[in-house]
Amino acid sequence: MPSCLRQLEGASGPAPLEAAADLRKYLATVPDPRARRGIRYPWTALLTAAAAAVLAGAVSLTAIGEWVADAPQRVLALLGFRPDPLTGLFRPPHATTVRLVLAAADGDALDRAIGRFLQERKAPAPGRKVIAVDSKTLRGSRTAGRTATALIAAMTHNGQVLAQRQIDGKSNEIPAFAPLLNDIDLTGAVITADALHTQHDHAAYLHERGAHYLAVVKRNHPGLPERLHRLPWRDIRLDHIERTRAHHRDEIRRLKTAAFAHIDYPHTRQPLQAVR
């Protein structure tokens, strides 16, 4: 199943058909790459049918195709299919048609449409919005002649995917950071990411969008770890300590926070020292 549709697997709320009908206006923004000759089914109806199948529990391309092929007449009408001008009946698309449509769709555009649908559909969680940016490799996407498909996603800390994009196979996830977040309201949000995204351009971008950030500093950022290490941590009071037990051993986590006037990283005001 395409990764963009997996965002809908955990969607909760109205019944699948009602949610799919609401989703249709978002899917209408996904461009139709088909040639104009020989088109039998509306593009948005095909995408909406695939989304409805996922909302109803389909977890593979085969299951999506079977759900659409077995859909009753009233369901096909609700999804946006057109009746046959001679018989007045709605003819469901073949499973192969649905599979070809999903293969031809612009994955990034489909991701954006579904992401906007999920953002506007779910009530915001109380408190400050915290968004994690991370990448993942799709299981089973590697073949003998093709490298694995990698995605970068933005999600809340309660598991809601807000947006995701496919990473260019000839690049890495750094150039995809800003495009991933462009359609998300970042005002007042805290963005977390791994050390790969501790980039001056990323910090400036987030500040411009009205967001805060937690940047992980490692050796991939020359000079900055040394400057932070030289801060007078021994003289700074302990902010937080936590004792837990995991993997048959005790673990202690300590956190200290400092403040400074300037350091060579855009708009930074506080370093945090986490010791485990």
N, C-alpha and C positions, 0 to 999 in steps of 0.2 A: 504494500500500500504506500502511495506517495507520502513523504514525510510531512508535507504541508497539511494533509488531511488528518494526520495523527493528533494535531492540536485539538480536534473535535472529540476525541475518544473520551476524554474526561469531562466534557461539557455537561453541565446540569441545568435544570430549569424546565421549560416547556417540553411537551412531547416532541419527538424527533421531526415530525412533519411540520409542526408549527415553527420550530427553530429553523428548519431548512428554508421554509418560506420567507422567514425574516432575513435569513442569510443571503437570499437571492439578490437583494439590492446591492450587497457588497460584492458578490461574485460578478455582477454586471460590469465591474470596472476591470476585470481580467480580459486582456485583448484576445480576440479570436484570430488564430494564425491560419485558418483554413482558406483555401481558394474559394471564390464565390460560387463557382459552378458545382452542382451536385450536392449542395447542402440539404439534408433532409431534417435535421433536428437543430433547434436553437442551441447555441453554444452555452448560454447561461443555464438553460434547462438541464443540459448534460452535466455541468459542474454541480448544480444544485442536487441532482439525483445522486451523484456520487457522495456528496456531503450528507444527504439524508440517510444513505446506506450506512455510513460510518456512525452517524448519530444513533442508528438503530442497532448497532453492534457489529457491523461487518469489519473484519480485521485483515482482509486481503483483497487483492484485485479480483480474484475469482468470486469471493463473497459479494463484493460490490456489484459485479456484473449480474450475478444471480438475483440479488435483491431488486435491481432495476428491472430486469426482465420479468419478474413475477409481480411487479407493482400493479395494483388495481387501477381502473380507469380514473376514479376520482383522485387518486394519488398522482397519476401522471398529469392530470389537469392542474393540480395544485403546484406541481413542480415547474410548470411553465411550458409543457409540450403542447404542440398544436394538433387539433383533430384532423383526421383525413377528410379532405373536402368532399369526397364521394360518400363515404360511409358514416362520417361523423365520429368514428372511433379513434381513440388514442393508441398508436402503435409504439410499444416500448422499443428502445434501441437494443441492438444485439450487444452482448457482453464485450465483444471485440471492439465495437465502436466506443464504448465507455473507456476501455483500456487505451485505445489510440488517442482519445481526447486527453486523458490524464498525462499521457506521455508527451503530447504536443504543447500542453499548457505551460505558460511562463511560470516557473516555480516560485520566483520571487514575488511576482504580482499576486499569485494565489496565496502565498504566505501573508502578504500585506492585507489582503481582503479578509482572510480568516482572522488575522490578528486584530484588525479594527472591530470586527464583529464581536470577538470575545471581550475586548476591552470595554466596549460600550454596553455589553449585555450583563456583565458582572458588576455588582455593587462594589465600590472601593472598600478595601479593608480599613478598619479604624487605625489611626496613627500614621506615622510617616511611611510613604511608599519606599520600599527597598527592592531594587532590581539587580539581579545577578546576570552577568554576561559570561557565557561559557560556550565552548565548542564541543562537538561530539561527532563520532564517526558512525554512520548507519551500519548496523549489523547486517551482514549478508550482501553488502553492496560491492564488495571487491570481487572481481572476476579475473580470469587468466589474462585478459587483454585490457582491463580497466582498473584504475586505482579506486580505492574506496571513496564513497561520497561523504564529504565532511560538511557539517552545518554549524553555523554560529547562531545562538539563540539568546533572547532576553526574556527572563522569567522572574516572577515575583518569588519571594521566599516561601510562599505556600503552594508553589507548583504551577501557577497559572502562566502559560506561555503567552507573551505579549507580541512577539515577533521572532522570525527566524529567516535566515538567508543561507543559500548554498555558497560555500567558499570556493573561489576560483581554484581549479586544480593546479594552476601554474603559479599561484601566489600563496598567501597565508591569510589568517583571520584578521590581521591588523587593518588592511584597507576596508574591510567590511564592517568595522565597528560603528562609524558614524552613520552610514546608510541603514544599518540595522535599527538604530535608535531614532531616525529622523521622523517617523510617524507616531512616536510615543510622546505623551506629555511628560516631560521630565522636571517640571517646575517643583522644586522642593524635594525631589526624590534623591535617594542615596544610591549610587551605582557602585557595585562591587564587581571585580574581575580579577583574573590571575595576573602574574607578573608580566606576561607578554604584553598586556595593555597598559603598562606603566609607561606611557608615551606623552611627551609634551603636547603634541597635537590633540590627543584625546582629552587631556586635562583642560586645555583651552576650549575645546568644543563643549564639554560638559558645563563649564562655567558660563559660557555664552548661552546655553540652553536653560540656565537657572537651576542646575543640578549640583549636588554635592558628590564626593567620591571617596572611596577608600582604595588607595593604590598600594599594591604589594611591591616592596622594593627588594630586589635580588641582584645578583651579580651581572645581570644582563643590562644594567643601567650604570655605566662606569662612573665612579666617583661618588655617587649619591649614597650607597651603603656606608662608605667610610665616613662621610660627613654626619650621617645619622648616628653611627656608632660612637662618634666622639662627643655626642651630647652627654651632659652630666647625669646619666641615668641613676647612679648610686644616690644622688641627692634628691631624686624625685620620688614623691610618696607613691605608695602602691594604691592603685584605683580599684583593682578587682582581683580576687583569688578564688579559684574553684578547684575542688578536689573530687575526682571521679575514679571509678575503677573500670578498666576495660582490658580485654585480652589477658586476664589473670594478673594484672599489675595495676598499681596505683598511678594515677596521672594527676599532676598539679599544673594548672594554668594560671599565669600571672600576667596582669595587664597594667602598663603605666602609660600616662599621657603627658606630653610636654607641649609647650607653646614657644614660638619663636617669631621673629620679625621677618626673616627672609631665608629662603633656601632655594637652591637651583631647581625648582619644579613649580610650574604655574599655579598661582592662587592657593598654595599650600599654607596652612596656618598651624597645624598640629601633627606631630609624629606620634605614632602609637607603637609601643614595644610589647610584643606578645612573646612570652617565654613558656615553653611546655617542658 
